[in-house]
């Protein structure tokens, strides 16, 4: 009778341990799948820091170039205003 009881205890313990292992294994596989999906979507969603810095630098250079033209035109307008005769 004792051996039979011990066998049933070990069988029950084994079943519980294998059930817990199955749950953990499924969770790990699900996390691996989610990590793989995230790794694929990161380049589409986020920008790398150095790429962002390069883009901002290019944008600043373009803005400086555009403002040079605006400053040149304003200088011409101010010169014309200074040369007006009806100015007091």
C-alpha positions, 0 to 999 in steps of 0.5 A: 500500500505504501509503494502504491501511495508513493507512486500516485504522489510522484505521478501527481507531482510530475503532472503538476510540474509538467503542466507548469513547465508547459505554461512557462514554455508557451509563455516563453515562445509567445514572448519570443514571437512578440520580440521578433515582431517588435524587432521588425517594426522598430525601424518602421516606427522609430528613427535612429539617433544619428539619422535624426541628427543628420536630418536636423543638420541638413534641415538647419543648413537648408534653412540658413541658405533660405534665410540668406536669400531673405536677408539679401532681399531685405537689405535691398528693400532697406537700401531703397527705403533709405534712398527715398527722397520724401523721407524725413 
